[in-house]
Amino acid sequence: MDLLDELKGKILLMLFEGPSTRTRISFETAMIQLGGNAIDINESMTQLGRGETMGDSARVLSRYSDCILARVKKHETLKELAKCNSLLLGCSMVGINIKVASPEGYEPAKDFVKKALDISKETGSRIEIVNDPREAAKGASFLYTDVWVSMGDESEEEERLRAFRGYQLNREIVKLANSDCKIMHCLPAHRGLEITDEVIDGKDSIVWDQAENRLHAQKAILLRLLG
């Protein structure tokens, strides 16, 4: 494996308040492959665990590193919304048609939908928000699902499981899509809930390629920020 030197001497500081597999490891690997270094810390390793404010810590840590990557628990709700909202905006920017299916009350934020629709007028993208997963799946080239209960939403677990019960990505839903439709999931997957074993492990799944692509996408982010 060739190691590049674009980020030689650069330090990425990673602060995670919760568990992380793909984000943590892919960013650390990206830094190493680009010639830089990554330092992984948490509250128990710093004065944050003894009451120092995040602001004070950030001021100091920024003097020791070139970039800080942080996943904090209070951002979980925003992060969940951003997944779908950013996908809406991304698709609209490059002219991809997208249908979002969700239960009533869990639709993307209206201001993001409006922004995506405005962008789509220039790019020709078609944006649709529906409540019927079967309607969204019909003729699709890609089917993308996500966890029903994100970190930080455990108190809403029973309510969310009831609301999303009919939104499982299974063989019946896949049959409604194009014959060459590909399956996506950002992981971690809760098999038997939002997706079945046969779908995520099937021949049309690109979930593992998608997970690997985080590494290459995050290299581009780091090069943009630090290169």
RAJO-V214368 format. One line per field, one symbol per residue. ss: DSSP state (H for helix, E for strand, L for the rest). phi: phi as a letter, one per 40 degrees, with the letter a starting at -180 (. if undefined). burial: I if it has 24 or more other ideal C-beta (glycine too) atoms within 12 Angstrom, else O. A space follows every 50 residues. Layout:
ss: ???
phi: ???
burial: ???
This chain:
ss: LLLLLLLLLLEEEEEELLLLLHHHHHHHHHHHHLLLEEEEELHHHLHHHH LLLHHHHHHHHHHHLLEEEEELHHHHHHHHHHHHHHHHHHHHHHLLLEEE ELLLLLLLLHHHHHHHHHHHHHHLLLEEEELLHHHHHLLLLEEEELLLLL LLLHHHHHHHHHHLHHHLELHHHHLLLLLLLEEEELLLLLELLLELHHHH LLLLELHHHHHHHHHHHHHHHHHHHHL
phi: .cbcbdbdgcbbbbbbcbcabccccccccdccccgcbbbbbadccbcdcb hcccccccccccccbcabbbbbccccccccccdccccdcccccbgccabb bacdgbcddcccccccccccccbgcbbbbbbbcccccdgccbbbbaccbc dgbdcbdcccccccdcbccbdccccccdcbcbbbacgccbcgbcacdccc cccccbdccccccddccccccccccbc
burial: OOOOOOIOOIIIIIIIIOOIOIIIOIIIIIIIIIIIIIIIIOOOOIOIOO OOOIOOIOOOIOOOIIIIIIIIOOOOOOIIIOIIIOIIIIIIOOOIOIII IIOOOIOIIOOIIOOIIOIIOOOOIOIIIOOOIIOIIOOIOIIIIIIIII IOIOOOOOOIOOOIOOIIIIOOIIOOIOOOIIIIIIIOIIOOIIIIOOII OOOIIIIOOIIOOIIOOIIOOIIOOIO
